[in-house]
């Protein structure tokens, strides 16, 4: 089992995807309506969410383009 670590630059690494549960978008919106903006992104983008906050946004090349610590 891997843990999620946040590097000094604010990026996350060592994510074990086997610990996540897959659900449909409509189920996610019922649980957490604040993620609607993340669902508008292209399908190959990754959004890291903590509560109602977007912590990091990765593009299709897994490059971090937005982090919570970004200006």
N, C-alpha and C positions, 0 to 999 in steps of 0.2 A: 504494500500500500504506500503510495507516494503522498507527500504533503505539498501544499501550495506555498511557495516562498515568493516574497516580493523583494526584488533586487534593489540595490541602492538607487538605480535610475528609475525606480517605480514600476518596472516590468515584472510580470509574474512568470514563474517557470515551474517545471516538475508537476504538471497536472496529470493525475490519473483519471482518465475519462470513465473508467469502470465504476466510479463512485457516483456518477450522475444518473438521474432518472430522465428518460425521454418522455415528453408529453406534447400534446398538440397545442398549437398557438392559442386556440380559443380557451383551452384549459388554463394556460398560463395567464391569459388576460383576466380570467375570473379570479385567480389567486392574487395576481399582482398587476393591476391595470397601468401602473406607472411605466411598464416596459414597452408600451405601444410604440414609442419612438424607435426603439431598438429593432422592432419587427419590420420597420420600413427600410432597413439597410439591405444591400445586396445579399443574396443567400450565402455567399462564400466569406462573409465577414464574421468575426467572432466578437461577442460582447461579454465582458466579465462584469457581473452585477453583484453588488453587496447591498442587500436591503432594497432601497429605492434608488440607490446611486449607481451610475455607470462608472466603474473603476478603470476600465481599460477597453479600448477598441482596437482590434487588429484587422488589417486589410487582408485581401486574398493571398498575399505572400507571407502572412503571419507576422507582418511588421506592425509594431505598435504605432498607431497614428494619433491616439489620444489617451492620456492617462489622467487620473484624478489630480495628480500633482502638476499637470500642465498649466501654463498660464492661460 
